[in-house]
């Protein structure tokens, strides 16, 4: 994807990620700031170093979606793992937690060094301003992640000038957030519009505005609970919605959003900001992530798209969807790959809702060849337009006595797209078996053909039990149906009969009862954010700011324990292990030993 030239700047930053005294000697390989940052090219190299942190394996390259994003949506599907962040059983000495802390402060240190030297070269002032704005945004974003994960954190806004200056106390959370807002607001005046940038892998005006809306929603929720910030959240989300020059809109296909991420295609109307990974462009850099290799559809065939399939959706999450919601079977894969060459789709039984892989990031759509077993070029989505619409609706709802038409309409846009009804008219709604017939084979399944009704594209597959067709599952709902199509069944066996029905206008919209009161709409929005934004590292933060984290995690763990096959009851570990202390990560033990001014989080 977009070229980012990685240059290692050997600077003497003394961030809290590496607080220690150094020997009083002159380093022979030290690149001093006064000998660098003298040209526009060098400023851009330095900026690349700040961006590079996003794709680090301690952040969006691996940890954030593989270990830190375990919620009521998905669990870690490995029976042998009994300790670790992913099962909420770890201590303050956990190496993964420590590495993420260190990496975030490394990014902040790089941003501080760049900002201190931003005015050194003679160059075009518009370009200088854009670089400054991007650095401010990234520093703010790294602090935002720190604030979510650790709460009060040391606020360091300049490079450490003395090796003695290593004792930094934790800054109150409100002050950290205020600085985040200050940086973001300044960045918003400096960075380029998204259409000028041309792709989602670089900070742009829409990205800054959208992240400001997100930050304000967090400030409005737990633990700050500053309800006045809902006004700001609504305002910044609305700025993205009303920006006619940017022209943001939802892709007509939910699936296509994530196919684009895998196929190295930018689509800036919806995908506003994403983390860059190695792609198929000739000027691409070679930083790769693991999105899809860890949390994709389980598959051992490299050409199809190798994935461990280690993140399984919870039954609680599966049941959050309506059957007509196409997002369900995209986000929660109804099959894994097995059979011949491990390349055949093997569908789960309808009743099995605890072994299904996260299906959002599908490696079969990658275009970079040959494919790797360990790494993928799939970009990570940090901010999508769908989130803007849902943030607007949430903030608006908290500011009004009852749900507004504008807020409900914003959610309806998201839902209509999720149900495949953005521009596709009505689609296939249900298939009902009226006679299961006899003599059908469970290994040589009958063929289901769907014709007529004025539309096209609908497909389905049969389930056979004891010679009878016991279920017909829709695999594609098709489009533009005006009447019920005809279901034909052919193959070994006879006598099976099924009828079809199509969806009706408004079937995707928010049900009237769910926006009849402010409270009902709030609860609906909480679920809708999960249905739309699952596995995008937003659910845990949402649950915490709503103070629903423990309740939802325990409910998910309990349900798994009750319904999963005995061999898979281990998937309940995360939900049953969570405690109040898990609202925050522990300050890493090594940081506590180096910086005596730090105080540990409660419970750790």
N, C-alpha and C positions, 0 to 999 in steps of 0.2 A: 504494500500500500504506500501511502505518501512517504517520500524519503525523509528520514530523520537521521542525520549523520551523527553517530555517537562518538563523542570525543571525551576522553577521560581527563578532567581537569584536576591535576594533583594539587589540591589546595589544602591549606592547613586549618580547615574548619574544625572547630571544637564544639560540635553540637552535643546535645545530651545523648545522642546515640553512640558517642565515643568519648565520653568524659574521662580523661585521664591526664596525668602530668607526663610531659615528654622530657627526654634528656635535653639538657641545655647545649645543643649542638646545631650547627648549620647544616641542613639537609642538602645533599648534592643534586637531588632530582626534583627540587621544589619549583613549581611554576608560580611565581609571585603575581598577584593581581596587577602590579604596576608594569609588568612585562606582557600582560595579556589584555583583552577587552579593548584593544586599540583600533579595531576595524569592525565594520558592520558584520562581516563574515564571522569574526570571533564572538560577537554578541549572539549571533544565531547558533553557533556551536554550543555556547554556554546555555542558551535556552533549550536546546535539544537535550542537554544533560538534565534539566529540570523536568522536562516531559518524560524522560527515560524512566523515572521513578514509577510512573503509572503502570508501566508494563512489567515491572519487577515481579519476580515470583512471589515475593512477600505481599504483593498487592493484587492487581488484576491479572497478573500472569498465572496465578495459581491460588494462593491462600484465601483470598477474599471470597471466591465462589466455592471452593472445595472444602474448607474447614470452617470459615467464619459465617457462612450463609445457611447454617442448619437451623430451620425453624419448623413451624407447623406445616410448611409446604413440602419439605423434603428432608430425608434422613440419610445418614451415611450407611450404605448397604454392604458392610463388611463385618461378618460375625466375629472375626478375630480381633477387632479393635475395641478394646474396653477402656482405654485411656486416651485422652487427647481433647483438643478444643472441639472437635466434631461430635463428641458425645458428652460434652460438658462435664468432663472429669479430668481436671488438670490443676496444676499448682502455679504459683507465681514464678517458678523457675522454668516454665514451659518455653522451649526454644523458639517455637513458631511465633508466639506472642511477642517475645523479645525482638525477634528479627523484624517484625512489622513495625514496632515502635521505632527501632533504629532506622529503618528505611524511610519512614515518613519524616523523621527529623533530618535525615540526609537530604531529602528533597527540599525541605525548608531551608537548610543551610545553603544549598545550591542557589535557591531563589534569592536569598538574602545577599549572597555574594554578587550575583548578577545585578540586583537592584542598586547595590552600592557603587557599581561601576558603569551604570547605564549611560552616563553622560560623557564617558571618556572619548569615544571615537567621533570624528566629524562625519555626519551622515544625514540622510533625509529624515526630518523630524517626524513625519507621519509613520515611517517604519520604526523609528526609535520608540515612539509612543505605543505602537502595537506590541513590540517586544516587552516593554514595561508592563503593559496591561496583561499580557499572557502570564508573565512571571508573577504578578500580583494575584491573578486568579489561581494559579497553581499553588502558591503559598497558602492562600485562603482555603483551597480545597483540601490540602493535606492537613491543615489544622481542623477542618470540619470532620475529616475522618478520625483524627485523634480525639476530638471532643465526643464524637459518638461512641468510640470504643473505650476511652478512659476517663471522660468527664473533665475535671480540672487538670490542666497540663501546663507545664512551663511555657510561657509565651516569649519566644525569642525572635526579635525582629531585626537583629543585626548580627554580623559575624562576631564571634568571640575574639577579642583582641589580646587576651592574656590567658595563658594556661592556668592561671590561678582562678579565673572566673568560671568555675565549673559547678558551683553550688547554686542551683536555681530552684526556688520554691515553685509549687504548683500555683498557677494563676486561676482565680475564680472563674467558673465556667461562663458566667455572663460577660466578663471582660474578654474572654477568648472569642465568644460569639460576636461581640461588638467589633473586635478587630477584623474578624472574618467579613462582616458586613462592610466595614470601612474599605478593606482591600477590594472586595467585589464591586462596590459602587464606583470606586475609582477606575477599576478595570473596565467597567461597562462603558465609560466615556472614552476609552483608549483603543480597545480592540476593534477589529474590522467586522462588518456585517457578514453573516454566514454566506450570502451569495458571492461576496467578494473573495472570501476564503475558498469557497468552492467544494469543501469536503468537511466531514464531521470529525476528523482526527485532530483538528487544531481549535484552540479556544476562539470563540466568536461571540458577537454581541448577544445572540439568542441563547447561547450556552450560559453566559454570565447571568442573564435575566432569569433563566429557568432555575439555575442553582440558587440564586437569591431567593426565589419562591420556596425552594426546598428548605433552605436554611431557616427562613422565617417560620415555616411550619414546625420545624424542630424546636425553635425558640418558643412557639406557642404551646407546645406540649411538654410532657415530663422530661427533665426535672425542673426547668425554668418556669413553665406554666404561665408565660406572659401572653395572655389572650389577645392583647392589643396587636400582636404580630400577625394575626390572621388578616388584618387590613393590608399589611405590607405584602404578605404572601399572595393575596388575591391581586393586588396591583401589579406585581412583577409577572405573575402568570398571564395576566390579561395583556401586558405589553407584548408578550410573545404571540398571543392569539391575534392581537390587533395589528401586528406588523405586516402590512400588505406587501411591502417590498420583499420581505423574507418569504412570504407566501407559504407558511407552514400548514401542513395538512396531513391527515392519516393516509398511509398507503392503503389502497383498496383491499389488499390481502394481508391479513395478519401474518400468515406463514412467510410471505415474501420478504417481510422486514428482516427475518432471521436468515432466510436464504441469501439475501444480499450481503449480510455480514460474513457468511461463509464463502460466498462466491466473489468477494473482493469488489463489491459494487457500492458506491456511495449513493445515498438517497437523502439529501439534506432537508427535504420537506418534513420528514418524520424523524430521522436519526440525527439529532442535533449535536451530540457530543459523544465520541466513542474513543476507546483506547486502541491505539494502533498496534498491529502485529504484522509480522512478515507476510507479504502477499505476492502477487504475480507480476507486479510492475517491474520494469527493467531498472528503475532507480530505487528499488525497495531496500530497506535495511533488514538485517537478519535476526531481529529480536522476535522470538516466538513465544506463544503462550500455550496453555493447556486447556483452553476452553473447548469443550466437546470431547477431549481425550479422557478427561476425568468424569465429566458429568453429561455425557452424551448417551445415545442408545447403545446398550451393550452389544458389542460386535468385535469379533476377533479376526475379521478379514481386513487387511490393510487397505486394499484397493477400494473397498466399500467405505471404510472410515473407522479405523480401530478406536474403540473406546472401552474403558473399564466398566462404564455404566455404574459407577459407585454411588451416585445420588439417586435414590428412589423416592418417588412421590408418596406422600402419606394418603391413606384412605380419606382422612378428613379433608385434605385438599382436593382430591378427586371428586368428592361429593359436593364440593362448593360450586361446581359447574352444573348447569342444566344440560340435558342430553343434546339439545339443539346447538349448544355453544361449541363452535368448531375449535376454539382455543384449547379445549380440554385435551383432545387427542393429538394436538400438536405439542403442547407443553408436557403432557404425560403420555409417553409413547405406548400404544396398545400392543406393541410387539417388540421382540428382540431379534437379533440375527443369529441363525444357527443353520442346521441342515448341511447341505452340500456346500463345501468350501466356506462354511460359516457366513453365507451370503444370502440365505433365504429368510424371509420374514416368518417368524413363528409367533402367532398371536396368543395373548393371554386369555384364559377363560374369563368370561364376563364378571364372574364373582371375585376374581383375584385382583384386588386393588392395592396390594401392598408390595408387589415386586416390580412395578412398572417404572422404567427409567425416566429420568428427566429427558424430554425430547426437544427442548427448545433449540439446542445448538447441534445441528445435524451435519456430521462430517461428510456425508455422501454428496453434499452440494459444494464441497471445496473444489477449487479449480487449480490449485497449486499441486503439481505432480513432480516427483512421486510423493505420495502421502507418507507422513511419519506416524509411527506408533505412539510416540511420546508427546509430540507437539503439534499445534495447529496454527493456521494463519487467521483464525476467526477473530474479528475485532469485538471488543467488549462494549456493550451499550451502557453508557452512563446516564444519558438523558434522551428520552424520546418525547415526541409531541403528545403521545397518549398520556404520558405522565403530567404534562402541562395541563391538559384538559381536566384530569382527575384532581390535581392540586387546586386548580381554580374552583372546581365544584366543592371540594372539601372546605376551603377557606371561605367561600361565599356562603355555604350552609351554616358555618359557625357565626357568621355576622348577621344573619337574618332570622326572623321569627319562625319562618317556614321556608321550605326549599323553593328557590326561585326557578322560573322557567328557564333562565339562562343556564343555571347550574345543571338542571335535569337534562337539558338539551346537550350539554357538553358530554355528559355521561352516555347519553343515547348514541352520540357519534362513535364512541369507543365500542359500545355494545353492538351496534349494527355492523360495524366492521368485523367484530369477533364472531358474529353469527353468519358472516358471509353475505350480508345484505346491503353493503354500501352502494353498489351500482348493479348488483346482480339480480334484482327482483326477488321473487320467492324461490325457495329451493325445496328439496325433498326433506320432509319433516320426520315422518315415521314410516316404518314398514311393519305390518302386523301379519303374523302367520295365522291363517284360519284352518289349515290342515297341514300337519307335519309330514304326511305321506309315509312311505315305507321303502325299504331296500336301499337307502342312501349310504354312501361310504364316508367314514370320518377321515380317511386318508386320501381319497380321490374325490374331493368335495364337488358338489354340484355347482354349476355356473348360474349366477344371478344376472339377468339382463333387465335393464330398465329403459323403457321406450315410451314415446308419446308425451302428452301433457304440455307440449309447447316449449319445453326446455331441453337441456342436454347436460351431460357430464356426470350425472349421478352414477355411483357404483356401490356395490355392497358385496358382502361375503356371508356364507352360510356356516352355521355350526351344526354338526350332526351328532346326535346321541342315540345309541341303540337303533340305528337305521332310520331315525326320524330327524327332520330338520327342526331343531328346537329354538334357533335364533337366527335372525338375519340382521347383521350389523352394517350400518351405512358407513362406507369408507370415503365417500365424496358426495356432498349434497347437491352438486350440480348448480344450475342457475336458470333463471328466466322461465320457471314453470308457471303456467296459468291454470292448470288443472292437474288432477292426480295422474301420474304416469302409470303404465302397466308393468307389473312384475312378472317376468317369465323365469321358470326354473328348469334347467336341463342337466342331463348327466345320468349316471347310474342311479336308478330308483324312480319312483313315480308317485303321483297323487298329491304332492305338496302344492299348496295354494297360499299366496300372500297378496295383500293389498297395500297400497301406499296412500299417504296423505302429504300434502305440501304445507309449508308454513303459511302463516297469515300475516297481513300487514300489521306492524306494531309488535310482533311476537318477540322481537329482540329488545324492545324498549324497557326501561325501568318500570316494573309493575306499579300500578297506582298506589297500592298499599305501602310500597317501600319509599314513596316520597310524600305520604300523607302527613307526616310530621317530621320535624327537624331530627328527632332521635332515630326514627326509622330510616331516614335517608343517610344519617351518619353511619349506622350499622351496615347499611347496604354498600356504602362507599368503602368501608373497611374491607369488605369481601371483594368488591370489584377491583380494588387496587391489587389484591392478591391474584385474582383471575387474569388480569392483564399484565402485571409486572413481575410475576413470579420468577424466581431464579435470576433476578437482576440486582441482588444485594440491597434490596429496599425493605423487605418484609420485617426483618428483625428490628431495624430502626423504627419502622412504623408501629410495631407492636409495643415497643418500649415507650415511645412518645405518647401512645394512647393508654399506657399502663395496662395492657392486655397480654403481655409477654408470658408471664408465668401461667396464667389461665389457659391460653391457647396451646402452649407447649405441653402442659399436663394433659389436656384433653386429647391432643394428638397421640401422645405416648400411651395413654390409657386405652384408646380405641385400638391401636395396633396390638396391644397386649391381649385384647379381648377377641379380635377377629383373625389375626394373622395365623398362618400355619405355624406349628411349634418351632420349626427351624428358623423362622423369621421374626420371632418375638423379640430378638435382640434389637430390632429396629426401634423399639420403644425406649432405648437407653437415654437418648438425648432428652426426650420429653419428660421422662421420670427423674432425670438427674438434675434438672435446672433448679436453681435456688435464687433468692433475691440478689445474692452477690453477682450473679451472671448478667445483671443489667450493665455491668462494666467489666472490663478486663482488669487483671491485677497489674500494678506497676511492676515491670520485670525486676527480678531479684538483683541482677547485676547492676541495674540502674540505681536501685536503692542503696547498694553498697558503694557506688561511686559518687553519688550525689546525696549527701546526708540531709539535704533540705527537703527531700521528697517525703511524703506521707502516703502510706498504702491505702488503697480503696477498702471500704468496709467488707468484712467477711473473708479477706485474703490474708 
